[in-house]
Amino acid sequence: MLSDRPLDVLTASVTATGTEGWVSAQDQLAGLSANAAHRTVHSSRAGLLKDASPTSASVHATTELITPVRIQVPLPGR
């Protein structure tokens, strides 16, 4: 368990709709922390790293984690 460590789980929409049980598995992953967010991004899995808009969502999620990790506070909006 991650206790209350910040965790942001991004799920690609193509994987979410094309893989049975994937969203549930990602929800379980987010459930490892009491300080987690789970977002679905309109993209393929590879697109989260290669395509402009989904990549910006990945960068935003990572950037959003920096301050909470450094000073041990909840994720924004939690």
C-alpha positions, -999 to 999 in steps of 0.1 A, spaced: 0 0 0 10 35 -7 -7 50 24 -14 87 14 15 91 -11 3 111 -41 -6 89 -71 -20 99 -105 -32 70 -127 -38 78 -164 -58 54 -185 -58 56 -223 -94 57 -236 -87 32 -263 -74 7 -238 -102 14 -214 -128 6 -240 -109 -22 -257 -97 -43 -228 -122 -59 -205 -115 -53 -169 -88 -26 -176 -107 3 -160 -114 -18 -129 -77 -28 -127 -67 9 -130 -92 18 -103 -76 -8 -80 -42 7 -88 -55 41 -78 -70 26 -47 -35 18 -34 -32 54 -22 -57 74 -2 -43 104 -21 -49 93 -57 -66 105 -89 -76 83 -118 -82 100 -152 -91 87 -186 -73 105 -214 -87 103 -250 -58 85 -265 -42 52 -273 -16 39 -248 13 49 -271 -4 82 -277 0 91 -240 37 94 -248 38 104 -285 8 125 -294 6 162 -284 -26 165 -265 -24 132 -246 13 139 -239 4 172 -223 -21 153 -201 8 131 -190 31 160 -184 3 178 -165 -4 148 -143 34 144 -135 37 182 -128 7 181 -106 24 154 -84 56 174 -78 45 197 -50 24 171 -31 53 147 -32 78 174 -20 57 188 8 35 158 15 1 173 9 -30 160 -9 -33 162 -46 -50 193 -59 -88 189 -57 -87 161 -32 
